Amino acid sequence: MGYNVTTADSQKEGESYIENNKPDLAIVDLMMENEDSGFILSYKIKKKYPDVPVIIATAVTSETGMVFGLNKQEEKTGSKQICI
């Protein structure tokens, strides 16, 4: 079984994609073009598709930043340690 991967280079591209497509999983960078872009995109994904898991990848390590941004929408947190 394979997976189709779709990427978005900005909050706007991500929002455009979710208008007509329901992802099985979303991996969102916390800070894209603006400090709050990842927060906003993950919120919109969860609002439209509450059952879609959202993984937020971030280099932000402060507990305060994560709690503020997640607002209890995502169950787990972790810092970005992804090498591609």
N, C-alpha and C positions, 0 to 999 in steps of 0.2 A: 504494500500500500504506500503510495507516494503522497506528497503534500504539495500544494500550490502555494508559493510564497509571493506575496505582493508587498512592495515597499512604497513608502511615502517619504519624501524628503522634507516635508513641512507639515505643520498642523493643518493647513488648508487642504493639502493633498490627502491627508488622512481622513479629514472630515468628508471630503468629496467621495472617497472610497466607501465609507460606511453609510453614505446616503442610500445606496442601492445594493450593498453587499454585507452579509453577516459573516464576520470572520469566526473561525473556530477558536482562535487564540489571538491576542494582540500583545505584541512586545513594543513598548513605547519608551523612547528616550525622554527622560524627564525634562531636560532643557534643550529644546530644538532652537528655532530662530529667536525665541524670547524666553525669559526666565520661567514663564508660566505655560508655555505651549504644551508641554507634556501633561501637565496637570489638567489643562482644559480638554485636551484630546481624550485622555483616559476617562474623565468625567462624562464626556459626551458618548463615548463607547458604552460605558456602564449604564448610562441613562437610557440609551436606545436598546441595548442588548444586555440586560442585567445578568444573564447566565453565561456571558462570554468572559473567560478568565483574562485578566489584564496583568501582564508582567511589566513592571516599570524598571527599566535599566537606567542607572544613574551613577554618577561619580560623587554625588552629594552623600556625605557620610554622617552629617549631623542628624541626630534623632529628631530634633525640632523640625527641620525641613521636611523630613519624610512624613511625620505625623500630620503636619499642617497640610501637606499636599494630598495625602491619601484620604483624609477625612473618613476613615473607616470603610472605604469602598473596596480596598484590596486587603486580603487576609495576611499576606506575608510581605516582608521588606528585606532588602539586601542591597549591598553596594555593587556597582558595575565592575566586574572582573572578567570581561569578555574579550578574547583575542580572536580576531578574524583574519 
